[in-house]
Amino acid sequence: MEKSKEELINALLHATITESEMDTLMNLIDRTEYRGFIRRIFDINDSELLNKSEASTGFLGMMNRFARKRKNAEFKRNILKPGFRNGKKLIIAEGDSWFEYPIFLNDILDWIKTLSDNPVYSLAYGGDWIANIIYEEQYISELTTYQPEIFLISGGGNDLVGGGRLSTLVNKPALVDKTITDDDQALYRIVVEQDFGNKEITREKRAEMIMIGNKYLHKDFMALLYTFELMYKVFFRSIDLSGKFDDMKIITQGYDFAIPSNNRNIFKFLLRAGSNGDWLYYPLLRKGIYDPVLQKSILSAMIYHFNEMLIKVAKHCNELKGRNFVYHIDSRGAVLKNEWADELHPFSNAFKRIAQAYLDCINAPDNEKAGTNFIKAVRNYKN
């Protein structure tokens, strides 16, 4: 007997939904319902979700508006010049603080503009929720007006860790069965083969961290990932089915293995450093998770699964279309310990390496047959 829409939603929110049930649910919902899923996972109300994700209010909002206005001023001047787009790929970017880090760092979009002559128009806001990005559809007008060759989307990080929400996605140690199972060992082998090692952490150590951290993830974390998967699949499929953007690449990204820290002196001149610790470190302390290695392991597991979800979405969309049009920038293992400006954001030099992977993806041949070439790993790029 087929499940009703509400039964499918409950299965998603309890992280028990199957692949076939996900496909069914995709055809039963629209973008206006995603916020309801998020509210139920985090037990929050509309006002908390509609707070513009702290992205357009107060000091952060002022800085976001200033930074975005600065980015877009040159674009608006140049786009009206005859022949300006000749030989170039116009880029529209929607997302969060990895695209729009106010003033103090050169973020991904800053480096893309610096390292190429492709015009970039930013809709990004530091701190934005992916649920709000998709719901508000600010990108629709710009996509239709400019028909860009490239659409960049970065979202989900604030949904996971903004406002101390991380603590709701993690189990306290007393509730964790620490026995290593066959499934744990299988995950370990998969991650070793994927190889996220760098000169600080071997691929075996990272695999062990992900395996251990995975055991602390609450079912609500997996429910949130299923919600993200649903949102992104419907989002990208609707763009494809519009028939207006057949030569446009969509490029996603899933962050790097963040490091919890309460060090508020690492970036003194940046006022936002006052939040360092509030995103990751203190929410984990509230759950009784004090060990720094275990804290890093939990974040490694979260970032690992978030990237795997986006890769799964890209693979699904590309196979439906029969060629690659959704790509993924894999930043896992790219940022070294001393390259983090705070718990969530790299310094400019690391953002530059990530931007180089974007440029490789942007310049890659179009109309590639659906396959493995849609993943661009930042760790393949050097300073």
ABEGO torsion letter per residue (X at the ends): XBBBAAAAAAAAAAGABBAAAAAAAAAABBAAAAAAAAAAAAGBBAAAAAAGGGAABEAAAAAAAAAAAAAAAAAAAAAABBGAABGBBBBBBBEBAAABBBGABBBAAAAAAAABABBBBBABBBGBBAAAAAAAGAAAAAAAAAGBABBBBBBGAAAAABGGAAAAABBBAAABBABBBAAAAAAAAAAAAAGABBAABBAAAAAAAAAAAAAABBAAAAAAAAAAAAAAAAAAAAAAAAGAAAABBBBBBAEBBBBBBABAAABAABAAAAABGAAAAAAAAAAGBABAAAAAAAAAAAAAAAAAAAAAAAAAAAAAAGBBABBBBBABGABBAAABABAABBBAAAAAAAAAAAAAAAABBBGBBBBAAABBBAAABBX
